[in-house]
């Protein structure tokens, strides 16, 4: 807050706080008589109760019996704003005009409520995750026992990907296994001649969680800047378990997920179908899958809004071909969101992408979200706290 905002802006913050934390009236406003308003004019105002009983946000609604963490996030932000305004007014740094009084009222209440927000938020998340576990998840997909991997994404609520349950494979191993043997080697997928690459089916990689939240932030910024809330299209290349695709679906996108393996695509489709049928995803969301090389996929990149790639640059050849194609797409105005876990094709991708784009691109460090339920690299088991994210500026856009 700063003086040039004026009472109108502060009043709006107060109204936002009260809307986010609305609950049945319980007691009059705490704080006594406020400057500029006699006691007789004060009206009983609602005291925020448990966030579990609050209204769900439209995009964050997670279906019957659940409440989105979007409400909690909005409440935290609104409470902080109103509380700051309330403290400012009570300390006499501004005169409490008509708008200021409204904020002081909300601020006084939020000062009390904000102290209890962390516990309430934890309760909301626990309830939501418990309800997600009760969804009718399939016991098997393509003949493999599957395991739900749920992340509680801020402002979106719980989102779940399905992966192969590796514990089944470990239980069947009778002999002692050396500590250096990766858990993935014990996966029941190992030895299946129909699966050439098991790593897309056995877990959600840290770079995928980072890409998923970057996708949410990109979409939120696009809606805020252009006011576009209608349909949009997302393509994920090398999707594996497809957590970014699921986040895009949660945000109402039409999604095309591409992978060279049929098993992770089947897991992704089962996860989407379960959450969509249960009301966790908007009715307008849809998911298509394509099994095959990305170079052969009907990506129609010129017709999509964003392309997502997470931790896919495993060879120089793949990095070069993908960089050229995505650089051309970016030059046509498609947003390219790529994260990388330090793979061998990263430099080849960057060079080819920059050349096709016509301007320099670079990598920057991106933190793996602290809400990520899996943060280990499935290749070597090391903890991953940050990945690389592609950054670029498309100067000379060309018509599609």
VMD Tcl script that draws the C-alpha trace (Angstrom):
set ca {
  {0.00 0.00 0.00}
  {1.16 3.53 -0.68}
  {-0.54 6.92 -0.27}
  {-1.35 7.43 -3.93}
  {-3.71 4.44 -3.87}
  {-6.29 6.45 -1.93}
  {-9.33 5.34 0.01}
  {-11.08 3.83 -3.01}
  {-8.31 1.28 -3.57}
  {-8.18 0.46 0.10}
  {-11.93 0.02 0.24}
  {-11.74 -2.36 -2.70}
  {-9.14 -4.42 -0.81}
  {-11.51 -4.56 2.14}
  {-14.39 -5.74 -0.01}
  {-12.19 -8.38 -1.63}
  {-11.12 -9.67 1.75}
  {-14.66 -9.93 3.02}
  {-15.85 -11.65 -0.16}
  {-13.06 -14.21 0.03}
  {-13.65 -14.92 3.70}
  {-17.44 -14.68 3.80}
  {-19.19 -16.76 6.42}
  {-22.39 -16.60 8.53}
  {-22.36 -13.64 10.98}
  {-21.10 -14.55 14.41}
  {-20.24 -11.36 16.26}
  {-19.95 -7.59 15.77}
  {-16.77 -6.12 14.41}
  {-13.88 -6.33 16.80}
  {-11.88 -3.19 17.38}
  {-14.53 -0.89 18.86}
  {-15.38 2.55 17.50}
  {-13.38 3.45 14.42}
  {-12.38 6.99 13.51}
  {-14.94 8.68 11.33}
  {-17.78 6.34 12.25}
  {-19.87 6.49 15.46}
  {-20.60 3.31 17.38}
  {-24.31 3.54 16.51}
  {-23.51 3.35 12.80}
  {-21.43 0.18 13.04}
  {-23.06 -2.93 11.65}
  {-22.38 -6.50 12.73}
  {-19.93 -7.96 10.26}
  {-19.20 -11.62 9.53}
  {-16.30 -13.27 11.22}
  {-14.38 -15.59 8.92}
  {-15.04 -19.22 9.78}
  {-13.37 -22.36 8.48}
  {-12.33 -22.03 4.86}
  {-13.77 -25.49 4.26}
  {-17.22 -23.88 4.30}
  {-16.31 -21.01 1.99}
  {-17.30 -20.74 -1.66}
  {-15.11 -22.41 -4.26}
  {-13.65 -20.33 -7.07}
  {-15.08 -21.03 -10.51}
  {-11.87 -22.25 -12.12}
  {-10.60 -23.81 -8.92}
  {-13.73 -25.79 -8.09}
  {-12.85 -29.41 -7.52}
  {-16.28 -30.96 -7.52}
  {-18.78 -32.09 -4.89}
  {-17.48 -32.27 -1.37}
  {-14.22 -30.53 -2.18}
  {-13.02 -26.95 -1.89}
  {-10.24 -25.49 -3.97}
  {-7.08 -24.17 -2.42}
  {-7.74 -21.18 -4.70}
  {-10.11 -19.89 -2.02}
  {-7.45 -20.28 0.63}
  {-4.88 -18.55 -1.56}
  {-7.29 -15.69 -2.25}
  {-8.09 -15.46 1.43}
  {-4.43 -15.30 2.38}
  {-3.76 -12.52 -0.13}
  {-6.89 -10.58 0.77}
  {-6.33 -10.99 4.48}
  {-2.77 -9.74 4.17}
  {-3.92 -6.72 2.17}
  {-6.77 -5.83 4.50}
  {-4.71 -6.50 7.60}
  {-1.96 -4.22 6.34}
  {-4.51 -1.51 5.63}
  {-6.07 -2.01 9.05}
  {-2.75 -1.68 10.83}
  {-1.89 1.39 8.80}
  {-5.14 3.07 9.70}
  {-4.94 2.16 13.36}
  {-1.46 3.65 13.56}
  {-2.78 6.93 12.23}
  {-0.73 7.05 9.03}
  {-3.88 7.78 7.07}
  {-7.11 9.39 7.98}
  {-9.96 6.93 7.92}
  {-12.34 8.27 5.29}
  {-15.36 6.38 4.01}
  {-13.21 3.89 2.15}
  {-10.62 3.67 4.87}
  {-13.19 2.68 7.48}
  {-14.30 -0.26 5.36}
  {-10.73 -1.47 5.12}
  {-10.07 -0.94 8.80}
  {-13.09 -3.09 9.63}
  {-11.92 -5.85 7.32}
  {-8.34 -5.40 8.47}
  {-9.23 -5.76 12.14}
  {-11.04 -8.99 11.44}
  {-8.37 -10.33 9.12}
  {-5.66 -9.62 11.70}
  {-7.29 -12.24 13.89}
  {-8.21 -14.57 11.05}
  {-4.79 -14.47 9.36}
  {-3.17 -16.06 12.41}
  {-5.33 -19.12 11.88}
  {-5.01 -19.31 8.08}
  {-2.06 -21.76 7.94}
  {-3.94 -24.32 10.04}
  {-7.10 -23.79 8.02}
  {-5.25 -24.16 4.74}
  {-3.70 -27.41 5.97}
  {-7.17 -28.65 6.88}
  {-8.51 -27.76 3.43}
  {-5.65 -29.58 1.73}
  {-6.02 -32.65 3.94}
  {-9.76 -32.84 3.23}
  {-9.26 -32.39 -0.50}
  {-6.50 -35.00 -0.72}
  {-8.56 -37.48 1.29}
  {-11.49 -36.99 -1.06}
  {-9.23 -37.44 -4.09}
  {-8.09 -40.79 -2.72}
  {-11.74 -41.85 -2.64}
  {-12.24 -41.26 -6.37}
  {-12.82 -44.39 -8.49}
  {-9.23 -44.74 -9.68}
  {-8.66 -47.78 -11.89}
  {-6.82 -50.64 -10.19}
  {-4.98 -51.45 -13.42}
  {-4.19 -49.75 -16.71}
  {-2.97 -51.82 -19.67}
  {-2.45 -54.75 -17.32}
  {-0.31 -52.82 -14.81}
  {-1.25 -51.89 -11.27}
  {-1.28 -48.12 -11.07}
  {-0.65 -45.59 -8.34}
  {-2.16 -42.08 -8.04}
  {0.40 -39.28 -7.60}
  {-1.42 -36.23 -6.25}
  {-0.06 -32.71 -5.98}
  {-1.98 -29.93 -4.26}
  {-1.34 -27.10 -6.71}
  {-1.88 -23.59 -5.29}
  {-5.04 -21.94 -6.68}
  {-5.99 -25.14 -8.52}
  {-6.39 -27.74 -5.80}
  {-5.43 -31.42 -6.01}
  {-4.42 -32.76 -9.43}
  {-3.56 -36.43 -9.86}
  {-1.44 -38.30 -12.39}
  {-1.40 -42.09 -12.63}
  {1.86 -44.04 -12.80}
  {2.80 -47.70 -12.67}
  {2.95 -48.94 -9.09}
  {6.60 -49.95 -8.76}
  {6.02 -51.41 -5.32}
  {4.42 -54.44 -6.93}
  {7.67 -55.21 -8.70}
  {9.76 -54.73 -5.56}
  {7.55 -57.10 -3.58}
  {8.13 -59.88 -6.10}
  {11.92 -59.70 -5.79}
  {12.94 -62.38 -3.30}
  {16.71 -62.09 -3.34}
  {18.62 -59.31 -1.65}
  {19.16 -56.34 -3.95}
  {22.25 -54.11 -3.58}
  {21.60 -50.56 -2.45}
  {23.04 -49.13 -5.65}
  {20.33 -50.74 -7.82}
  {17.83 -48.04 -8.86}
  {14.24 -48.64 -7.83}
  {13.20 -48.28 -11.47}
  {15.10 -51.48 -12.32}
  {12.68 -53.40 -10.13}
  {9.68 -51.96 -11.93}
  {7.24 -54.51 -13.33}
  {7.53 -52.66 -16.66}
  {11.15 -53.80 -17.05}
  {11.23 -56.76 -19.38}
  {8.03 -55.84 -21.21}
  {9.05 -55.92 -24.86}
  {6.17 -53.60 -25.77}
  {7.65 -50.79 -23.65}
  {10.94 -49.36 -24.90}
  {11.16 -46.44 -22.45}
  {9.79 -47.11 -18.96}
  {10.59 -43.72 -17.47}
  {7.48 -41.94 -18.68}
  {5.27 -44.46 -16.87}
  {6.95 -44.90 -13.50}
  {6.65 -41.39 -12.05}
  {6.19 -37.65 -12.47}
  {9.55 -35.94 -12.93}
  {10.49 -32.76 -11.04}
  {10.78 -30.81 -14.30}
  {7.16 -31.73 -15.09}
  {5.92 -30.19 -11.84}
  {7.96 -27.06 -12.58}
  {6.58 -26.87 -16.13}
  {3.03 -27.41 -14.88}
  {3.14 -24.47 -12.51}
  {4.89 -22.29 -15.08}
  {2.02 -23.18 -17.41}
  {-0.51 -22.06 -14.80}
  {1.34 -18.76 -14.31}
  {1.56 -18.19 -18.07}
  {-2.17 -18.79 -18.51}
  {-3.04 -16.53 -15.57}
  {-0.87 -13.75 -17.06}
  {-2.45 -14.20 -20.50}
  {-5.96 -13.95 -19.06}
  {-5.01 -10.91 -17.00}
  {-3.31 -9.10 -19.88}
  {-5.76 -9.84 -22.68}
  {-8.89 -10.80 -20.78}
  {-9.16 -14.00 -22.82}
  {-11.11 -16.56 -20.81}
  {-12.44 -18.65 -23.69}
  {-11.15 -21.90 -25.12}
  {-7.44 -22.44 -25.69}
  {-5.21 -25.23 -26.94}
  {-2.17 -26.85 -25.35}
  {0.18 -29.43 -26.85}
  {2.55 -31.42 -24.62}
  {5.39 -33.22 -26.37}
  {6.98 -36.24 -24.67}
  {4.30 -36.06 -22.01}
  {4.96 -39.24 -20.02}
  {2.51 -39.21 -17.09}
  {1.32 -35.84 -18.38}
  {1.06 -33.70 -15.28}
  {1.30 -30.43 -17.30}
  {-1.45 -31.74 -19.58}
  {-3.65 -32.36 -16.55}
  {-3.02 -28.82 -15.28}
  {-3.97 -27.46 -18.71}
  {-7.16 -29.54 -18.60}
  {-7.90 -28.20 -15.13}
  {-7.68 -24.73 -16.65}
  {-10.19 -25.70 -19.34}
  {-7.85 -26.31 -22.28}
  {-8.17 -28.59 -25.26}
  {-5.07 -30.75 -24.84}
  {-3.06 -32.90 -27.20}
  {-0.54 -35.14 -25.42}
  {2.19 -36.80 -27.48}
  {4.52 -39.62 -26.46}
  {6.39 -42.46 -28.15}
  {5.02 -44.99 -25.64}
  {1.42 -46.19 -25.39}
  {1.54 -47.06 -21.67}
  {2.01 -43.54 -20.24}
  {-0.64 -42.25 -22.65}
  {-3.08 -44.88 -21.35}
  {-2.28 -43.86 -17.77}
  {-2.80 -40.19 -18.66}
  {-6.12 -40.89 -20.36}
  {-7.35 -42.90 -17.36}
  {-6.35 -40.11 -14.98}
  {-8.06 -37.45 -17.09}
  {-11.24 -39.52 -17.49}
  {-11.53 -40.16 -13.75}
  {-11.07 -36.53 -12.76}
  {-13.24 -35.18 -15.58}
  {-16.10 -37.56 -14.78}
  {-15.84 -36.69 -11.08}
  {-16.26 -32.98 -11.75}
  {-12.71 -31.95 -10.93}
  {-12.10 -30.64 -14.46}
  {-14.33 -28.20 -16.37}
  {-16.83 -29.74 -18.76}
  {-15.19 -27.98 -21.69}
  {-11.78 -29.56 -21.07}
  {-10.72 -32.33 -23.43}
  {-7.72 -34.59 -23.96}
  {-6.44 -36.24 -27.11}
  {-3.36 -38.46 -27.28}
  {-0.98 -39.38 -30.07}
  {1.46 -42.26 -29.82}
  {4.46 -41.81 -32.05}
  {7.42 -39.60 -32.83}
  {6.77 -35.90 -32.34}
  {8.11 -35.25 -35.83}
  {5.24 -37.35 -37.22}
  {2.52 -36.13 -34.86}
  {-0.30 -33.95 -36.22}
  {0.68 -31.19 -33.79}
  {-0.84 -28.32 -35.78}
  {1.38 -26.01 -33.75}
  {0.19 -22.97 -35.65}
  {-3.29 -23.50 -34.22}
  {-2.32 -23.88 -30.58}
  {-1.59 -21.38 -27.86}
  {1.22 -23.12 -25.99}
  {3.58 -26.07 -26.40}
  {4.94 -27.72 -23.26}
  {8.07 -29.86 -23.14}
  {9.52 -31.11 -19.86}
  {12.77 -33.03 -19.46}
  {12.84 -34.50 -22.95}
  {16.19 -33.45 -24.42}
  {17.94 -36.79 -24.02}
  {19.98 -36.69 -27.23}
  {21.69 -34.14 -29.41}
  {19.71 -35.27 -32.44}
  {16.38 -34.92 -30.65}
  {17.37 -31.55 -29.22}
  {18.32 -30.21 -32.63}
  {15.18 -31.39 -34.47}
  {12.84 -30.29 -31.69}
  {14.58 -26.93 -31.38}
  {14.15 -26.18 -35.06}
  {10.46 -27.05 -35.08}
  {9.60 -25.22 -31.86}
  {11.66 -22.20 -32.85}
  {9.57 -21.87 -36.00}
  {6.39 -22.23 -33.93}
  {7.54 -19.56 -31.48}
  {8.20 -17.19 -34.37}
  {4.57 -17.65 -35.41}
  {3.41 -16.60 -31.95}
  {3.03 -19.98 -30.22}
  {4.32 -19.84 -26.65}
  {6.98 -22.49 -26.02}
  {7.38 -23.59 -22.40}
  {10.32 -25.95 -21.94}
  {12.01 -27.22 -18.79}
  {15.13 -29.35 -18.70}
  {16.87 -31.43 -16.07}
  {20.37 -31.08 -17.52}
  {20.11 -33.57 -20.40}
  {22.60 -34.04 -23.23}
  {20.54 -32.37 -25.95}
  {19.97 -29.06 -24.17}
  {22.66 -27.06 -25.99}
  {21.75 -28.47 -29.40}
  {18.13 -27.51 -28.75}
  {19.06 -23.99 -27.70}
  {21.18 -23.39 -30.79}
  {18.56 -24.74 -33.19}
  {15.73 -22.92 -31.44}
  {17.56 -19.57 -31.48}
  {18.43 -19.96 -35.17}
  {14.83 -20.81 -36.15}
  {13.42 -18.06 -33.93}
  {15.73 -15.41 -35.28}
  {16.74 -14.13 -31.86}
  {18.81 -15.35 -28.95}
  {17.29 -17.75 -26.42}
  {18.72 -18.81 -23.07}
  {18.11 -21.01 -20.04}
  {17.31 -19.70 -16.59}
  {17.03 -21.53 -13.29}
  {13.52 -22.44 -12.14}
  {12.78 -23.81 -8.69}
  {10.89 -27.08 -8.42}
  {7.68 -26.18 -6.52}
  {7.74 -27.06 -2.84}
  {4.34 -28.74 -3.24}
  {5.81 -31.35 -5.61}
  {5.25 -34.82 -4.14}
  {8.17 -36.27 -6.12}
  {11.49 -34.42 -6.35}
  {13.95 -37.21 -7.16}
  {15.52 -37.81 -10.54}
  {14.45 -41.30 -11.56}
  {17.78 -41.94 -13.30}
  {20.13 -41.53 -10.36}
  {17.85 -40.82 -7.41}
  {19.31 -37.42 -6.50}
  {17.08 -34.69 -5.16}
  {16.24 -31.99 -7.70}
  {15.59 -28.53 -6.29}
  {15.81 -26.57 -9.56}
  {15.64 -27.15 -13.31}
  {16.30 -25.00 -16.36}
  {13.52 -23.14 -18.16}
  {13.68 -21.71 -21.68}
  {13.55 -17.92 -22.01}
  {13.33 -16.00 -25.27}
  {11.87 -12.95 -27.00}
  {10.17 -13.34 -30.37}
  {10.91 -10.04 -32.12}
  {9.87 -10.59 -35.73}
  {6.70 -12.68 -35.68}
  {5.57 -14.08 -39.01}
  {2.09 -15.00 -40.16}
  {1.10 -18.65 -39.77}
}
mol new
graphics top color blue
foreach p $ca { graphics top sphere $p radius 0.5 }
foreach p [lrange $ca 0 end-1] q [lrange $ca 1 end] { graphics top cylinder $p $q radius 0.2 }
display resetview
